[in-house]
Amino acid sequence: MTTATSSLDADETTTLIGSDKVEGTAVYGADQKKIGSIQRVMIDKISGKAAYAVLSFGGFLGIGEDYYPVPWVTLKYDTNLGGYLINLTIDQLKNAPKYSRPTDWSWNRENDERVYDYYKATPYWSG
């Protein structure tokens, strides 16, 4: 038996990243200024597709933060920034669908459609 680290133990490869490394990663707006960080990733149980990154924004030391479900397809990883880039501004984000507490958001198709319509993104559930 070898002592080399198994590829299954890696939390990041050239093209894959473990969810624990995504959570907390900075998100930058179109102007490349930090607008928040990823709180969690939501994955569709049936298809296995990443549906959302929940972006936390605002507040101070975790108090008063709002959470924005952002379609995963709208985020692009930027190696120079060391975070995800989204093509919107802070002002556009402030008008996006959001919630302040987990009990304030219902993960249902109606809210899915609101979010995907707002970001003009192709829905993860369509094909």
N, C-alpha and C positions, 0 to 999 in steps of 0.2 A: 504494500500500500504506500502511495506517495504522500508527501506532505504538502504538495502544491495545492493552491486554492482552486477549488472546483469552479467552473464557469457558472454553475448554479448559485454559488455564493456571492457573485458579483451583484452590486446594486446599480451598476451603470456599465454599459458597453458603448460601442461606437454609435449604435442606433436605438438602444433600449435604455430605459431608466426606471428604477424602482419607485413605487408610489411614495415611499418615505423620503426620497430625495426631491420629489416634485413639490410636496407640501412645504410651504415656507419660502419657495422660490419667488424672487421678485418678478413683478410684471411692470413693463414700461409702456408708456403711451406712444402715440405717433411721433411726439417730439423727443423721444428717448429719455424722458424723465420718469422716475419711478412713480407709479400710481397706486401700488398695493402689492399684495403677495397672495400666493395660492394657499388657501385654507385647506381645501380637499379636492379630490377628483371624484366625480360621479361617473360610474360605469354602468351601462345598460346590462342587466343580468342575463337577458336572453341572447342578444347579439354579441356581447363582449366588447362593444364599441365604447370608447371614451365619449361621454355625452357632454359633460361640463367640467370646467374648472371653477370652483367657487372662489372668487376673488374677495379678499377682505380689504376694506378701504375705510379710512377715516378713523375717528376716535383717538384715544390716547392710552397707550399701554394696554390695549385690548378692551378698553371700556368705551362704549358708544360706537363701536365699529358697525358698519353695514356690510352685508354679504351679497355679492352679485354673482348669480349663476351666469357664466360666460360660455358660449358654445366652444367646445374644445378646438374645433376646426378654425376658430378665429385667432388662435394663439400660434405663434411661430417662435421656436427657440432661437435666440441670437447668441452665438458663442462669444462675440465681442462684449456684449452686455452681461453675459452670465445669467440671463433670465429670459423670460418670455416677452415678446413684443406683440402688442395688439394695436390695430390701426384705428384708434380713437383717442380722444382727448379726455381729460378729467371732467370737463363740462358735459361731454356726451355720456360718460360713465354715470355721472350724478343723476341723469334722467332715465337710466336703464332700470329694468325690473330688479328689485332688491328685497332683502328682508333683514331685520335686526336681530331676531332670535330664531332658532330652528323651528319653533312652533308657529312662526309667522308665515312659513312657506309650505305649500302643498306641492309635492313632486307629482304632478299629474299632467296629462296631455295638454290641457288648456294653458297651464303655465309654460310648458315646453314651447307651445306655439307662440306665446307672448314673447318669450326670450329670443327664440330663433328669428321671429319676425323683426324684433327690434334691431338685432345685429345683422339682418339680411343674410343669414347663413343657411346653407342647405341642411335640413333636419337630419339628425343621425338615424331616425327611424324610417327614412324614405330611401329604400334601396340600399 
